[in-house]
Amino acid sequence: MSVLKKGIAIIIGSFLLGIGINGFIVPYHLLDGGMVGIGLIMKYIWGYKVGLTIIILSVPIYLMAWIYYRSYFFNSLHGMLVSAFVIDLLGPLRYSFHLPPLYSALLGGLLVGTGVGLMLRFETSTGGTDLIAQLLTQWISLNVGILIFLIDTVIIMIGGFVFSKEILLYSIITISAVGFATSSMTLKGKEVIQ
């Protein structure tokens, strides 16, 4: 696989994530799963930058990848760094779109899931729980999108204790859309990922 194709996938995937998060998820204080979800929770409570939080929280996961699966470490490090940078770069999009919460949850989830799925198809990822899901596919024969969905659900449930039931409901819609889009993008690409 060419470095150029992987680089293009990282850039396009990162922009899809950045647009989905900042344009549609953040305006309604919705949650996503994974490191992004944890970063969003920290943003909503303490005002931290989502991308920077993702980088800091991903350090232990990357240490695990360095020890057990160096190819995953190298294949996802640049994806995580670029996507975290783009998420913070596109922060001003928070006030650009004005959709009802349901449409915002769906569209934001589809954009994020498509971005993640595109990166996974080209043997890279945003790191974090995406990296954990990729590692788990070595031992569990589940689609990586399904594993990401399960991990995301746990994070959303944790966020549900902090935020309102309405936000929890819309966030479940968001991660469902993320899981659907990621699974759709990786079904034909499973042979590429493994």
SVG drawing of the C-alpha trace seen along z (x, -y; Angstrom):
<svg xmlns="http://www.w3.org/2000/svg" viewBox="-35 -30 43 45">
<polyline fill="none" stroke="black" stroke-width="0.4" points="0.0,0.0 1.4,-3.3 2.3,-5.9 0.6,-8.6 -2.8,-6.7 -2.5,-6.2 -1.6,-9.8 -4.6,-10.9 -6.9,-8.6 -5.6,-10.0 -6.2,-13.6 -9.7,-13.0 -10.6,-10.8 -9.4,-13.4 -11.4,-16.2 -14.5,-14.0 -14.0,-13.4 -13.3,-17.1 -16.4,-18.2 -18.6,-15.6 -17.4,-16.4 -17.2,-20.2 -20.1,-20.8 -22.7,-18.4 -21.8,-16.7 -20.3,-19.5 -23.1,-22.1 -25.6,-19.9 -23.0,-18.6 -23.5,-15.1 -21.1,-12.3 -19.2,-10.0 -17.4,-6.9 -13.7,-6.1 -11.1,-8.7 -13.1,-11.3 -16.0,-10.6 -13.7,-10.9 -12.2,-14.1 -15.7,-15.5 -16.7,-14.8 -13.6,-16.6 -14.4,-19.5 -17.9,-19.9 -16.9,-19.8 -13.6,-21.5 -13.2,-23.2 -10.2,-21.1 -9.3,-20.8 -10.6,-17.5 -7.7,-16.8 -5.0,-17.5 -7.0,-15.3 -7.0,-12.5 -3.3,-12.6 -2.6,-12.6 -5.1,-9.8 -3.7,-7.7 -0.2,-7.4 -0.9,-4.2 -2.6,-2.6 0.4,-3.4 2.8,-2.0 0.8,1.3 0.9,1.2 4.6,0.6 5.1,3.6 2.8,6.1 2.1,4.8 4.6,2.4 3.1,2.4 -0.2,1.0 1.8,-1.5 3.4,-2.9 0.3,-2.6 -1.9,-4.5 0.4,-7.1 0.3,-9.5 -3.5,-9.0 -4.1,-9.8 -1.8,-12.9 -3.3,-14.3 -6.9,-13.7 -6.4,-15.2 -4.8,-18.3 -7.6,-18.6 -10.3,-18.2 -8.9,-21.2 -8.2,-23.1 -11.9,-22.8 -13.2,-24.0 -14.7,-27.2 -17.2,-25.0 -19.2,-24.6 -21.4,-27.5 -21.6,-26.8 -24.5,-24.4 -28.0,-24.7 -29.7,-21.3 -32.2,-19.8 -30.4,-17.6 -31.6,-14.3 -30.2,-15.2 -27.1,-16.6 -26.6,-13.3 -27.1,-11.2 -25.0,-13.3 -22.2,-13.8 -22.1,-10.1 -22.1,-9.2 -19.2,-11.6 -17.1,-10.4 -17.8,-6.7 -16.9,-7.2 -13.7,-9.0 -12.7,-6.2 -13.7,-3.5 -11.7,-5.1 -8.6,-5.2 -9.1,-1.6 -9.3,-0.5 -5.9,-2.0 -4.3,-0.3 -4.3,-3.3 -6.6,-4.7 -7.2,-7.5 -5.6,-5.3 -7.4,-5.2 -10.2,-2.7 -10.0,-2.2 -6.5,-0.9 -7.8,1.4 -10.5,2.7 -7.9,3.4 -5.8,5.3 -8.8,7.3 -9.6,8.4 -6.5,10.6 -8.2,12.7 -11.9,12.1 -13.5,12.7 -15.8,9.7 -15.9,6.8 -13.7,3.9 -16.7,1.6 -18.8,3.8 -16.0,3.8 -15.7,0.0 -19.5,-0.2 -19.4,1.9 -16.5,-0.1 -18.3,-3.3 -21.5,-2.2 -19.7,-1.7 -18.2,-5.2 -21.6,-6.7 -23.2,-5.0 -20.6,-6.5 -21.3,-9.9 -25.0,-9.3 -24.5,-9.5 -23.0,-13.0 -25.4,-14.5 -29.1,-14.6 -31.2,-11.6 -31.9,-13.6 -28.2,-14.0 -27.7,-10.3 -30.4,-9.3 -29.0,-11.5 -25.5,-10.2 -26.7,-6.6 -28.0,-7.6 -24.6,-9.2 -22.6,-6.1 -25.1,-3.9 -24.4,-6.0 -20.7,-5.8 -20.8,-2.0 -22.9,-1.6 -20.6,-3.8 -17.4,-2.3 -18.7,1.3 -19.9,0.4 -16.5,-1.1 -14.6,1.9 -16.7,4.9 -14.9,5.2 -11.7,4.0 -11.3,6.7 -8.6,8.4 -6.7,5.1 -6.9,4.6 -5.7,8.1"/>
</svg>
